[in-house]
Amino acid sequence: MHILVAGGSGFIGRYLCARLVDRGHDVTALSRDPDPDALPADVATATGDVTAYDSVVGHFEGQDAVVNLVALSPLFEPEGGNQRHDEVHRGGTENCVRAAEEHGVDRFVQLSALGADPAGDTHYIRAKGRAEQVVRDADLEWVVFRPSVVFGEGGEFVSFTKRLKGMFAPGLPLYPLPGGGRETRFQPIWVEDIAGMTAEATVGDGHAGETYELGGPEVLTLREVTEMVYESEGTSIRIVGLPMGLAGVGLKTLGVLPGFPMGGDQYRSLKFDNTTEANDIGAFDRSPAGLTTLGSYLGLE
């Protein structure tokens, strides 16, 4: 198959492209600034911005399947403000779907997010929900993935815990976490695991028209994740609770400062869980025991 991976030289894209090439497919990684050195030698690259239709439409010609991985981080406010979530996630998806329909692409795989909802609490969640609607309304064979947070080499989830400390308690031995880190739960999934399942949905049968919620083998609070990250580096920390209301005021206030990476949207995202209701890994013949845990990745198991 000829497969175009939008966002192919990004964090998840690099792993997915490698999986697809290993299966013998012809893969092209599309991004604004593709990095051939980050990709297997057999992966072709293409330059384009999904928010600019004319820059990407030609790359969809001759493709059998398209995977849209282009995304902004939900953990930090994007450069240009939170409206960028709609421009990139909803608008970029509209352009990819339009280009895929124009060139007769057979299958379209969309990487969304847990909790995606057009009426959700954050710009990120709303934009992801609107993008899903675009995909489902398309005249294409589609598959939607809703993963929890993804960890692995090159990802930002593990380093996020340290950035939080730098924002709330730079230079102090204490680590004040919003809500003591107990109010936010994650179901982190390893990038190699999500890449394998995405590859199967892209080239395999029996997945058309399905929306899959995917998470790792365990549910961890932000506090547990933070403790594991520091333990893996041989560092002990003392976590203290920062009232959620106070954290919200602080983030909303500091969020107006140029260069500060978080704001009200990111505070709201810390108030709801990032976990699956029914983990759909079984659709890909996976079981929790066969997935990599965060502790194993960090060398704690």
VEXMIDREN-34468 format. One record per residue (C-alpha): residue number from 1; chain; x negated, y, z. Coordinates in steps of 0.25 Angstrom, whole numbers, always signed. Example, Ala and Ser with C-alpha at 12.3 -4.5 7.8 and 13.67 -1.06 7.14 Angstrom:
2
balum nr->1; kette->A; px->-49; py->-18; pz->+31
balum nr->2; kette->A; px->-55; py->-4; pz->+29
//
This chain:
301
balum nr->1; kette->A; px->+0; py->+0; pz->+0
balum nr->2; kette->A; px->-4; py->+15; pz->-2
balum nr->3; kette->A; px->-2; py->+22; pz->+11
balum nr->4; kette->A; px->-3; py->+37; pz->+15
balum nr->5; kette->A; px->-5; py->+40; pz->+29
balum nr->6; kette->A; px->-2; py->+54; pz->+32
balum nr->7; kette->A; px->-11; py->+58; pz->+44
balum nr->8; kette->A; px->-20; py->+47; pz->+40
balum nr->9; kette->A; px->-33; py->+53; pz->+46
balum nr->10; kette->A; px->-27; py->+56; pz->+59
balum nr->11; kette->A; px->-27; py->+48; pz->+72
balum nr->12; kette->A; px->-17; py->+37; pz->+69
balum nr->13; kette->A; px->-19; py->+38; pz->+54
balum nr->14; kette->A; px->-33; py->+34; pz->+54
balum nr->15; kette->A; px->-30; py->+21; pz->+61
balum nr->16; kette->A; px->-17; py->+18; pz->+52
balum nr->17; kette->A; px->-25; py->+21; pz->+39
balum nr->18; kette->A; px->-36; py->+10; pz->+44
balum nr->19; kette->A; px->-25; py->+0; pz->+47
balum nr->20; kette->A; px->-18; py->+2; pz->+33
balum nr->21; kette->A; px->-31; py->+1; pz->+25
balum nr->22; kette->A; px->-35; py->-12; pz->+33
balum nr->23; kette->A; px->-22; py->-17; pz->+28
balum nr->24; kette->A; px->-26; py->-14; pz->+13
balum nr->25; kette->A; px->-18; py->-2; pz->+10
balum nr->26; kette->A; px->-22; py->+10; pz->+3
balum nr->27; kette->A; px->-21; py->+22; pz->+13
balum nr->28; kette->A; px->-22; py->+37; pz->+12
balum nr->29; kette->A; px->-24; py->+46; pz->+24
balum nr->30; kette->A; px->-17; py->+59; pz->+22
balum nr->31; kette->A; px->-20; py->+71; pz->+31
balum nr->32; kette->A; px->-24; py->+86; pz->+31
balum nr->33; kette->A; px->-38; py->+83; pz->+33
balum nr->34; kette->A; px->-41; py->+68; pz->+31
balum nr->35; kette->A; px->-54; py->+62; pz->+37
balum nr->36; kette->A; px->-59; py->+51; pz->+28
balum nr->37; kette->A; px->-69; py->+47; pz->+39
balum nr->38; kette->A; px->-58; py->+44; pz->+49
balum nr->39; kette->A; px->-52; py->+34; pz->+40
balum nr->40; kette->A; px->-56; py->+21; pz->+34
balum nr->41; kette->A; px->-63; py->+22; pz->+21
balum nr->42; kette->A; px->-52; py->+16; pz->+13
balum nr->43; kette->A; px->-42; py->+27; pz->+17
balum nr->44; kette->A; px->-40; py->+38; pz->+7
balum nr->45; kette->A; px->-37; py->+52; pz->+12
balum nr->46; kette->A; px->-28; py->+63; pz->+7
balum nr->47; kette->A; px->-27; py->+77; pz->+12
balum nr->48; kette->A; px->-13; py->+84; pz->+14
balum nr->49; kette->A; px->-5; py->+90; pz->+25
balum nr->50; kette->A; px->+9; py->+84; pz->+27
balum nr->51; kette->A; px->+15; py->+98; pz->+30
balum nr->52; kette->A; px->+11; py->+102; pz->+16
balum nr->53; kette->A; px->+19; py->+93; pz->+6
balum nr->54; kette->A; px->+11; py->+96; pz->-6
balum nr->55; kette->A; px->-2; py->+92; pz->+1
balum nr->56; kette->A; px->+3; py->+78; pz->+4
balum nr->57; kette->A; px->+13; py->+74; pz->-7
balum nr->58; kette->A; px->+3; py->+69; pz->-17
balum nr->59; kette->A; px->-3; py->+59; pz->-7
balum nr->60; kette->A; px->+10; py->+51; pz->-6
balum nr->61; kette->A; px->+10; py->+47; pz->-20
balum nr->62; kette->A; px->+7; py->+32; pz->-22
balum nr->63; kette->A; px->+9; py->+29; pz->-7
balum nr->64; kette->A; px->+17; py->+17; pz->-2
balum nr->65; kette->A; px->+18; py->+21; pz->+12
balum nr->66; kette->A; px->+15; py->+34; pz->+20
balum nr->67; kette->A; px->+12; py->+35; pz->+35
balum nr->68; kette->A; px->+14; py->+49; pz->+41
balum nr->69; kette->A; px->+5; py->+50; pz->+53
balum nr->70; kette->A; px->+4; py->+65; pz->+53
balum nr->71; kette->A; px->+7; py->+71; pz->+66
balum nr->72; kette->A; px->+3; py->+82; pz->+76
balum nr->73; kette->A; px->+0; py->+78; pz->+91
balum nr->74; kette->A; px->+11; py->+79; pz->+101
balum nr->75; kette->A; px->+1; py->+81; pz->+112
balum nr->76; kette->A; px->-3; py->+95; pz->+108
balum nr->77; kette->A; px->+3; py->+107; pz->+102
balum nr->78; kette->A; px->-1; py->+107; pz->+87
balum nr->79; kette->A; px->-8; py->+119; pz->+81
balum nr->80; kette->A; px->+2; py->+128; pz->+75
balum nr->81; kette->A; px->+12; py->+125; pz->+86
balum nr->82; kette->A; px->+23; py->+114; pz->+88
balum nr->83; kette->A; px->+30; py->+117; pz->+75
balum nr->84; kette->A; px->+19; py->+110; pz->+69
balum nr->85; kette->A; px->+25; py->+97; pz->+73
balum nr->86; kette->A; px->+37; py->+99; pz->+64
balum nr->87; kette->A; px->+28; py->+104; pz->+53
balum nr->88; kette->A; px->+19; py->+92; pz->+53
balum nr->89; kette->A; px->+28; py->+80; pz->+58
balum nr->90; kette->A; px->+42; py->+84; pz->+52
balum nr->91; kette->A; px->+37; py->+92; pz->+40
balum nr->92; kette->A; px->+25; py->+83; pz->+37
balum nr->93; kette->A; px->+34; py->+71; pz->+38
balum nr->94; kette->A; px->+44; py->+77; pz->+28
balum nr->95; kette->A; px->+32; py->+80; pz->+18
balum nr->96; kette->A; px->+27; py->+66; pz->+19
balum nr->97; kette->A; px->+41; py->+60; pz->+18
balum nr->98; kette->A; px->+44; py->+69; pz->+6
balum nr->99; kette->A; px->+30; py->+65; pz->-1
balum nr->100; kette->A; px->+33; py->+50; pz->+2
balum nr->101; kette->A; px->+47; py->+51; pz->-4
balum nr->102; kette->A; px->+41; py->+58; pz->-16
balum nr->103; kette->A; px->+31; py->+48; pz->-19
balum nr->104; kette->A; px->+39; py->+35; pz->-16
balum nr->105; kette->A; px->+32; py->+31; pz->-4
balum nr->106; kette->A; px->+38; py->+18; pz->+2
balum nr->107; kette->A; px->+36; py->+19; pz->+17
balum nr->108; kette->A; px->+34; py->+31; pz->+26
balum nr->109; kette->A; px->+29; py->+28; pz->+40
balum nr->110; kette->A; px->+30; py->+40; pz->+50
balum nr->111; kette->A; px->+22; py->+41; pz->+63
balum nr->112; kette->A; px->+32; py->+48; pz->+73
balum nr->113; kette->A; px->+31; py->+49; pz->+88
balum nr->114; kette->A; px->+39; py->+43; pz->+100
balum nr->115; kette->A; px->+51; py->+52; pz->+103
balum nr->116; kette->A; px->+52; py->+58; pz->+90
balum nr->117; kette->A; px->+65; py->+66; pz->+90
balum nr->118; kette->A; px->+69; py->+78; pz->+81
balum nr->119; kette->A; px->+75; py->+84; pz->+94
balum nr->120; kette->A; px->+64; py->+80; pz->+103
balum nr->121; kette->A; px->+57; py->+88; pz->+114
balum nr->122; kette->A; px->+44; py->+92; pz->+107
balum nr->123; kette->A; px->+41; py->+98; pz->+93
balum nr->124; kette->A; px->+32; py->+85; pz->+91
balum nr->125; kette->A; px->+44; py->+75; pz->+94
balum nr->126; kette->A; px->+54; py->+83; pz->+86
balum nr->127; kette->A; px->+45; py->+84; pz->+74
balum nr->128; kette->A; px->+42; py->+69; pz->+74
balum nr->129; kette->A; px->+57; py->+67; pz->+75
balum nr->130; kette->A; px->+60; py->+75; pz->+63
balum nr->131; kette->A; px->+49; py->+68; pz->+55
balum nr->132; kette->A; px->+55; py->+55; pz->+58
balum nr->133; kette->A; px->+69; py->+60; pz->+53
balum nr->134; kette->A; px->+62; py->+64; pz->+40
balum nr->135; kette->A; px->+56; py->+50; pz->+38
balum nr->136; kette->A; px->+69; py->+43; pz->+41
balum nr->137; kette->A; px->+76; py->+51; pz->+31
balum nr->138; kette->A; px->+66; py->+49; pz->+20
balum nr->139; kette->A; px->+68; py->+40; pz->+8
balum nr->140; kette->A; px->+56; py->+31; pz->+13
balum nr->141; kette->A; px->+54; py->+18; pz->+20
balum nr->142; kette->A; px->+50; py->+24; pz->+34
balum nr->143; kette->A; px->+44; py->+19; pz->+47
balum nr->144; kette->A; px->+43; py->+28; pz->+59
balum nr->145; kette->A; px->+33; py->+26; pz->+70
balum nr->146; kette->A; px->+35; py->+33; pz->+84
balum nr->147; kette->A; px->+22; py->+30; pz->+92
balum nr->148; kette->A; px->+19; py->+34; pz->+106
balum nr->149; kette->A; px->+5; py->+41; pz->+108
balum nr->150; kette->A; px->-6; py->+35; pz->+100
balum nr->151; kette->A; px->-20; py->+33; pz->+106
balum nr->152; kette->A; px->-33; py->+29; pz->+100
balum nr->153; kette->A; px->-46; py->+34; pz->+95
balum nr->154; kette->A; px->-44; py->+48; pz->+89
balum nr->155; kette->A; px->-31; py->+50; pz->+96
balum nr->156; kette->A; px->-27; py->+61; pz->+106
balum nr->157; kette->A; px->-19; py->+54; pz->+116
balum nr->158; kette->A; px->-30; py->+50; pz->+125
balum nr->159; kette->A; px->-37; py->+63; pz->+124
balum nr->160; kette->A; px->-24; py->+70; pz->+127
balum nr->161; kette->A; px->-25; py->+67; pz->+142
balum nr->162; kette->A; px->-38; py->+74; pz->+143
balum nr->163; kette->A; px->-33; py->+86; pz->+135
balum nr->164; kette->A; px->-21; py->+87; pz->+145
balum nr->165; kette->A; px->-31; py->+88; pz->+157
balum nr->166; kette->A; px->-39; py->+99; pz->+150
balum nr->167; kette->A; px->-26; py->+107; pz->+149
balum nr->168; kette->A; px->-21; py->+105; pz->+163
balum nr->169; kette->A; px->-33; py->+103; pz->+171
balum nr->170; kette->A; px->-46; py->+107; pz->+164
balum nr->171; kette->A; px->-58; py->+104; pz->+173
balum nr->172; kette->A; px->-51; py->+99; pz->+184
balum nr->173; kette->A; px->-52; py->+85; pz->+191
balum nr->174; kette->A; px->-37; py->+84; pz->+191
balum nr->175; kette->A; px->-28; py->+81; pz->+180
balum nr->176; kette->A; px->-14; py->+87; pz->+180
balum nr->177; kette->A; px->-5; py->+79; pz->+171
balum nr->178; kette->A; px->+9; py->+84; pz->+168
balum nr->179; kette->A; px->+19; py->+76; pz->+177
balum nr->180; kette->A; px->+7; py->+69; pz->+182
balum nr->181; kette->A; px->+6; py->+61; pz->+169
balum nr->182; kette->A; px->+17; py->+52; pz->+173
balum nr->183; kette->A; px->+29; py->+58; pz->+165
balum nr->184; kette->A; px->+24; py->+56; pz->+151
balum nr->185; kette->A; px->+22; py->+41; pz->+146
balum nr->186; kette->A; px->+16; py->+37; pz->+134
balum nr->187; kette->A; px->+15; py->+23; pz->+126
balum nr->188; kette->A; px->+1; py->+25; pz->+119
balum nr->189; kette->A; px->-1; py->+17; pz->+107
balum nr->190; kette->A; px->-15; py->+14; pz->+101
balum nr->191; kette->A; px->-18; py->+20; pz->+87
balum nr->192; kette->A; px->-22; py->+6; pz->+81
balum nr->193; kette->A; px->-9; py->+0; pz->+86
balum nr->194; kette->A; px->+0; py->+11; pz->+80
balum nr->195; kette->A; px->-8; py->+11; pz->+67
balum nr->196; kette->A; px->-6; py->-4; pz->+65
balum nr->197; kette->A; px->+9; py->-3; pz->+67
balum nr->198; kette->A; px->+10; py->+9; pz->+58
balum nr->199; kette->A; px->+2; py->+2; pz->+47
balum nr->200; kette->A; px->+12; py->-10; pz->+48
balum nr->201; kette->A; px->+24; py->-1; pz->+47
balum nr->202; kette->A; px->+17; py->+6; pz->+35
balum nr->203; kette->A; px->+14; py->-7; pz->+27
balum nr->204; kette->A; px->+23; py->-18; pz->+33
balum nr->205; kette->A; px->+38; py->-22; pz->+31
balum nr->206; kette->A; px->+49; py->-20; pz->+41
balum nr->207; kette->A; px->+47; py->-6; pz->+46
balum nr->208; kette->A; px->+54; py->+3; pz->+37
balum nr->209; kette->A; px->+65; py->+12; pz->+44
balum nr->210; kette->A; px->+59; py->+9; pz->+58
balum nr->211; kette->A; px->+55; py->+18; pz->+69
balum nr->212; kette->A; px->+45; py->+12; pz->+79
balum nr->213; kette->A; px->+42; py->+18; pz->+92
balum nr->214; kette->A; px->+28; py->+13; pz->+96
balum nr->215; kette->A; px->+20; py->+13; pz->+109
balum nr->216; kette->A; px->+8; py->+6; pz->+115
balum nr->217; kette->A; px->+9; py->-5; pz->+125
balum nr->218; kette->A; px->+10; py->+4; pz->+138
balum nr->219; kette->A; px->+17; py->+16; pz->+143
balum nr->220; kette->A; px->+7; py->+26; pz->+150
balum nr->221; kette->A; px->+10; py->+39; pz->+157
balum nr->222; kette->A; px->+1; py->+51; pz->+154
balum nr->223; kette->A; px->-5; py->+49; pz->+167
balum nr->224; kette->A; px->-9; py->+35; pz->+164
balum nr->225; kette->A; px->-15; py->+39; pz->+151
balum nr->226; kette->A; px->-23; py->+50; pz->+157
balum nr->227; kette->A; px->-29; py->+41; pz->+168
balum nr->228; kette->A; px->-32; py->+30; pz->+158
balum nr->229; kette->A; px->-40; py->+40; pz->+149
balum nr->230; kette->A; px->-48; py->+45; pz->+160
balum nr->231; kette->A; px->-51; py->+32; pz->+166
balum nr->232; kette->A; px->-56; py->+27; pz->+152
balum nr->233; kette->A; px->-66; py->+38; pz->+153
balum nr->234; kette->A; px->-70; py->+34; pz->+168
balum nr->235; kette->A; px->-64; py->+47; pz->+173
balum nr->236; kette->A; px->-54; py->+48; pz->+185
balum nr->237; kette->A; px->-44; py->+59; pz->+185
balum nr->238; kette->A; px->-34; py->+64; pz->+195
balum nr->239; kette->A; px->-20; py->+66; pz->+189
balum nr->240; kette->A; px->-11; py->+76; pz->+195
balum nr->241; kette->A; px->+3; py->+79; pz->+191
balum nr->242; kette->A; px->+6; py->+92; pz->+184
balum nr->243; kette->A; px->+21; py->+95; pz->+185
balum nr->244; kette->A; px->+27; py->+94; pz->+171
balum nr->245; kette->A; px->+34; py->+107; pz->+172
balum nr->246; kette->A; px->+21; py->+114; pz->+175
balum nr->247; kette->A; px->+14; py->+107; pz->+164
balum nr->248; kette->A; px->+25; py->+111; pz->+155
balum nr->249; kette->A; px->+23; py->+126; pz->+159
balum nr->250; kette->A; px->+8; py->+125; pz->+157
balum nr->251; kette->A; px->+8; py->+119; pz->+144
balum nr->252; kette->A; px->+19; py->+128; pz->+138
balum nr->253; kette->A; px->+11; py->+140; pz->+144
balum nr->254; kette->A; px->-3; py->+135; pz->+139
balum nr->255; kette->A; px->+3; py->+131; pz->+126
balum nr->256; kette->A; px->+5; py->+145; pz->+121
balum nr->257; kette->A; px->-11; py->+147; pz->+122
balum nr->258; kette->A; px->-18; py->+145; pz->+109
balum nr->259; kette->A; px->-25; py->+131; pz->+108
balum nr->260; kette->A; px->-18; py->+125; pz->+120
balum nr->261; kette->A; px->-14; py->+111; pz->+115
balum nr->262; kette->A; px->-1; py->+109; pz->+122
balum nr->263; kette->A; px->+12; py->+116; pz->+125
balum nr->264; kette->A; px->+27; py->+114; pz->+128
balum nr->265; kette->A; px->+29; py->+103; pz->+118
balum nr->266; kette->A; px->+18; py->+95; pz->+123
balum nr->267; kette->A; px->+23; py->+97; pz->+138
balum nr->268; kette->A; px->+36; py->+92; pz->+133
balum nr->269; kette->A; px->+30; py->+79; pz->+127
balum nr->270; kette->A; px->+24; py->+76; pz->+140
balum nr->271; kette->A; px->+38; py->+75; pz->+146
balum nr->272; kette->A; px->+43; py->+63; pz->+138
balum nr->273; kette->A; px->+37; py->+49; pz->+136
balum nr->274; kette->A; px->+30; py->+44; pz->+124
balum nr->275; kette->A; px->+35; py->+29; pz->+125
balum nr->276; kette->A; px->+43; py->+20; pz->+116
balum nr->277; kette->A; px->+57; py->+15; pz->+120
balum nr->278; kette->A; px->+54; py->+2; pz->+113
balum nr->279; kette->A; px->+40; py->+0; pz->+108
balum nr->280; kette->A; px->+41; py->-5; pz->+93
balum nr->281; kette->A; px->+28; py->-11; pz->+92
balum nr->282; kette->A; px->+35; py->-25; pz->+90
balum nr->283; kette->A; px->+39; py->-21; pz->+76
balum nr->284; kette->A; px->+24; py->-22; pz->+73
balum nr->285; kette->A; px->+22; py->-35; pz->+80
balum nr->286; kette->A; px->+15; py->-28; pz->+91
balum nr->287; kette->A; px->+16; py->-30; pz->+106
balum nr->288; kette->A; px->+12; py->-21; pz->+118
balum nr->289; kette->A; px->+1; py->-31; pz->+121
balum nr->290; kette->A; px->-5; py->-30; pz->+107
balum nr->291; kette->A; px->-6; py->-15; pz->+108
balum nr->292; kette->A; px->-18; py->-7; pz->+114
balum nr->293; kette->A; px->-16; py->+0; pz->+127
balum nr->294; kette->A; px->-22; py->+14; pz->+130
balum nr->295; kette->A; px->-30; py->+8; pz->+141
balum nr->296; kette->A; px->-36; py->-2; pz->+132
balum nr->297; kette->A; px->-40; py->+9; pz->+122
balum nr->298; kette->A; px->-46; py->+17; pz->+133
balum nr->299; kette->A; px->-54; py->+5; pz->+138
balum nr->300; kette->A; px->-47; py->+3; pz->+151
balum nr->301; kette->A; px->-42; py->-11; pz->+148
//
